[in-house]
Amino acid sequence: MAKNILICDDAAFMRMMIKDILTKNGYNVAGEAENGAKGVEKYNELKPDLVLMDITMPEMDGIQALKAIKAADADAKVIMCSAMGQQAMVIESIQSGAKDFIVKPFQADRVLEAVKKVVG
C-alpha cells in the first residue's frame, strides 16, 4: 500500500520537488500546506502516514506545527526539512518528536532514505 505523505513548505517549488521525488518512488502525496498552521489543519483532516515539514515558514513555523501535531497525535511521524543547518533547530526538532531531519537543497536519495526509514 502506498504511504500517504503531507508536504508542508512555504515554497511551492520545494513542494513540487519533494512531490516529484515521492510520487516517482511509489509514495502518495495526500496533501500540501504552505505554512505550519495549514499543515496542522491538513494533518488533522488527512491523517497522513508521514509529514515532511519545513522549519522556516510564515504564520506558524515548522517546530510549532510539529509540537501541535504531536500534541494532537502522539504517534504522528514527522521529518523536518530546512535550508539552515542550525544545530539548535535540529536538536529542538528531534526533542519535539521529529523522526529525522533533511537539509535543503534536497538530494533525492536522502529524502527517500529518510522516508523509508520512518514509514517503510
C-alpha positions, 0 to 999 in steps of 0.5 A: 500500500502506498504511504500517504505523505503531507508536504508542508513548505512555504515554497511551492517549488520545494513542494513540487520537488519533494512531490516529484521525488515521492510520487516517482518512488511509489509514495502518495502525496495526500496533501500540501500546506504552505505554512505550519498552521495549514499543515496542522489543519491538513494533518488533522483532516488527512491523517497522513502516514508521514509529514515532511515539514519545513522549519522556516515558514510564515504564520506558524513555523515548522517546530510549532506545527510539529509540537501541535501535531504531536500534541494532537497525535502522539504517534504522528511521524514527522521529518523536518526539512530546512535550508539552515543547518542550525544545530539548535533547530535540529536538536529542538526538532528531534526533542519535539518528536521529529523522526529525522531531519533533511537539509535543503537543497534536497538530494533525492536519495536522502529524502527517500532514505529518510522516508523509508526509514520512518514509514517503510 
